[in-house]
Amino acid sequence: MNALEELAESFSRLPGIGKKSATRIATHLLKADAGFLQRFAHQLTTLQERIKPCSVCGAYTEVEPCWICSNPARERNVICVVEQPQDVQTIEASREYQGLFHVLGGVISPLDGVGPENLSFGRLLERIHAGNITEVIIATNPTVEGDTTALYLQRLLADCNLTVTRLASGLPVGGDLEYADRLTLARSFRGRTTL
């Protein structure tokens, strides 16, 4: 295996990149200018040194605490609970939510050996009891594991005297009914709203 094939093999181990895409990326880098390659290599080698989970919410950050947790303009009485740090970036990109976040670090998945003790539920409870939290928004993915985690969280927070909500799920804007799967349609009917 030559150096180009080794690099393509490394890229193909990344999520969402198949063998063909990995080969295209490796070939592109072979043709790139040296300055770009040096910057790219530096960014890769220092990534884990520069980016860490926020000690408060668990989102990826270069500063401690992250810019969301340290922003006094954020709604400090609402916490949106997400599965992974990248979910924070996805929700922030919508510009619809102005509260705080809490990253669980995964979902409850007994088949994968992940139980509640492996996730940051304890830290979430500490934040709720220490702050003036009035609402927790559960933003786990609409999967079996995400639903299990949401149900566990709902039961965990039952005695906390706050509102627990879940992001709506169903048909996407611009989607066609004929392409919707059975589960999506079922969620859409259950979550319908009055006009």
C-alpha positions as CSV (number, residue, x, y, z in Angstrom):
1,M,0.0,0.0,0.0
2,N,1.5,3.4,-1.0
3,A,1.2,6.7,0.8
4,L,-1.8,7.8,-1.2
5,E,-3.7,4.6,-0.5
6,E,-2.9,4.8,3.2
7,L,-4.2,8.4,3.3
8,A,-7.4,7.3,1.4
9,E,-7.8,4.5,3.9
10,S,-7.6,6.9,6.8
11,F,-10.2,9.2,5.3
12,S,-12.5,6.3,4.6
13,R,-12.6,5.6,8.4
14,L,-14.3,9.0,8.9
15,P,-18.2,9.0,9.1
16,G,-19.9,9.6,5.8
17,I,-16.9,9.2,3.7
18,G,-16.7,6.1,1.5
19,K,-13.8,4.7,-0.4
20,K,-14.4,6.7,-3.6
21,S,-14.8,10.0,-1.7
22,A,-11.7,9.2,0.4
23,T,-9.7,8.6,-2.7
24,R,-10.9,11.9,-4.2
25,I,-9.9,13.8,-1.1
26,A,-6.5,12.2,-0.9
27,T,-5.8,12.9,-4.6
28,H,-7.0,16.5,-4.1
29,L,-4.6,17.0,-1.2
30,L,-1.8,15.6,-3.3
31,K,-2.4,18.5,-5.8
32,A,-2.9,21.2,-3.0
33,D,-0.3,23.9,-2.3
34,A,2.1,23.2,0.6
35,G,0.8,26.1,2.7
36,F,-2.7,24.7,2.8
37,L,-1.3,21.2,3.7
38,Q,0.7,22.6,6.5
39,R,-2.2,24.6,8.0
40,F,-4.5,21.5,7.6
41,A,-1.9,19.2,9.2
42,H,-1.5,21.7,12.1
43,Q,-5.3,22.0,12.6
44,L,-5.6,18.2,12.7
45,T,-2.7,17.7,15.1
46,T,-3.8,20.4,17.5
47,L,-7.5,19.8,17.4
48,Q,-7.8,17.8,20.6
49,E,-5.6,20.2,22.4
50,R,-7.6,23.2,21.4
51,I,-11.2,21.9,21.5
52,K,-12.5,20.5,24.8
53,P,-16.0,19.8,26.3
54,C,-17.3,22.8,28.3
55,S,-17.1,22.0,32.0
56,V,-20.6,23.4,32.5
57,C,-22.7,22.1,29.5
58,G,-20.5,19.7,27.7
59,A,-20.5,21.5,24.3
60,Y,-17.3,21.7,22.3
61,T,-15.4,24.9,23.1
62,E,-11.9,26.6,23.0
63,V,-12.7,28.8,26.0
64,E,-13.8,27.8,29.5
65,P,-16.8,28.0,30.1
66,C,-18.1,28.0,26.5
67,W,-19.5,31.2,25.0
68,I,-23.1,30.0,25.5
69,C,-22.7,29.3,29.2
70,S,-20.9,32.6,29.8
71,N,-23.3,34.8,27.8
72,P,-25.4,36.8,30.2
73,A,-28.0,37.5,27.5
74,R,-29.0,33.8,27.2
75,E,-32.2,32.7,28.9
76,R,-30.8,31.2,32.1
77,N,-34.0,29.4,33.2
78,V,-34.3,27.0,30.3
79,I,-32.0,24.0,29.5
80,C,-32.1,22.1,26.2
81,V,-30.8,18.5,26.7
82,V,-29.1,17.1,23.7
83,E,-27.3,13.8,22.9
84,Q,-23.9,15.0,21.5
85,P,-21.9,18.2,21.4
86,Q,-22.5,18.7,17.7
87,D,-26.2,18.8,18.4
88,V,-25.6,22.2,20.2
89,Q,-24.2,23.6,16.9
90,T,-27.2,22.3,14.9
91,I,-29.7,23.9,17.2
92,E,-27.7,27.2,17.4
93,A,-27.7,27.4,13.6
94,S,-31.5,27.6,13.7
95,R,-31.3,30.9,15.8
96,E,-34.6,29.9,17.3
97,Y,-33.4,28.9,20.8
98,Q,-31.8,31.4,23.3
99,G,-31.5,29.3,26.4
100,L,-28.7,27.0,27.9
101,F,-27.7,23.5,26.8
102,H,-26.7,20.2,28.5
103,V,-25.0,17.5,26.6
104,L,-25.7,13.9,27.8
105,G,-22.8,12.4,25.9
106,G,-24.9,9.8,24.2
107,V,-28.2,7.9,24.8
108,I,-29.3,5.0,26.9
109,S,-28.6,1.9,24.8
110,P,-28.4,-1.4,26.8
111,L,-27.4,-3.4,23.7
112,D,-24.3,-1.1,23.4
113,G,-23.6,-1.3,27.1
114,V,-24.6,2.3,27.7
115,G,-26.8,2.9,30.8
116,P,-27.9,6.0,32.7
117,E,-24.7,5.8,34.8
118,N,-22.6,6.4,31.6
119,L,-24.3,9.7,30.8
120,S,-24.3,13.1,32.5
121,F,-27.7,12.9,34.2
122,G,-26.1,13.6,37.6
123,R,-24.5,16.8,36.3
124,L,-27.9,17.9,34.8
125,L,-29.6,17.4,38.2
126,E,-26.9,19.5,39.9
127,R,-27.4,22.3,37.4
128,I,-31.2,22.2,37.9
129,H,-31.0,22.3,41.7
130,A,-28.3,25.0,41.7
131,G,-30.0,27.3,39.2
132,N,-33.4,28.8,38.7
133,I,-34.4,26.3,36.0
134,T,-38.1,26.4,35.0
135,E,-38.0,24.3,31.8
136,V,-36.1,21.4,30.4
137,I,-36.4,20.8,26.7
138,I,-35.6,17.2,25.7
139,A,-34.0,17.3,22.2
140,T,-32.9,13.7,21.8
141,N,-33.2,12.1,18.4
142,P,-36.5,10.4,17.5
143,T,-34.9,6.9,17.6
144,V,-35.7,4.0,20.0
145,E,-32.6,4.9,22.1
146,G,-33.5,8.6,21.9
147,D,-37.1,7.9,23.0
148,T,-35.8,5.7,25.8
149,T,-33.5,8.4,27.0
150,A,-36.3,11.0,26.9
151,L,-38.6,8.8,28.9
152,Y,-35.9,8.2,31.5
153,L,-35.2,11.9,31.7
154,Q,-38.9,12.7,32.0
155,R,-39.2,10.3,35.0
156,L,-36.0,11.6,36.5
157,L,-37.3,15.1,36.5
158,A,-40.8,14.3,37.6
159,D,-40.2,15.6,41.1
160,C,-38.2,18.7,40.2
161,N,-41.1,21.2,39.9
162,L,-40.4,22.3,36.4
163,T,-41.8,22.0,32.9
164,V,-40.4,19.2,30.8
165,T,-41.0,19.5,27.0
166,R,-39.8,17.6,24.0
167,L,-39.0,18.9,20.5
168,A,-41.8,18.2,18.1
169,S,-41.2,15.6,15.4
170,G,-43.0,14.7,12.2
171,L,-43.2,15.8,8.6
172,P,-40.5,18.2,7.5
173,V,-41.4,21.5,5.8
174,G,-41.5,20.9,2.1
175,G,-41.8,17.1,2.5
176,D,-44.3,15.0,0.6
177,L,-46.6,12.5,2.3
178,E,-45.8,9.8,-0.2
179,Y,-42.1,9.8,1.0
180,A,-42.8,9.8,4.7
181,D,-42.3,6.6,6.6
182,R,-44.9,5.0,8.8
183,L,-43.2,6.2,12.1
184,T,-42.9,9.8,10.9
185,L,-46.6,9.9,9.9
186,A,-47.6,8.4,13.3
187,R,-45.6,11.0,15.1
188,S,-47.1,13.7,12.9
189,F,-50.6,12.6,13.8
190,R,-49.9,12.4,17.5
191,G,-48.2,15.8,17.5
192,R,-50.7,17.7,15.5
193,T,-51.7,21.2,16.6
194,T,-54.9,23.2,16.5
195,L,-55.1,25.9,13.8
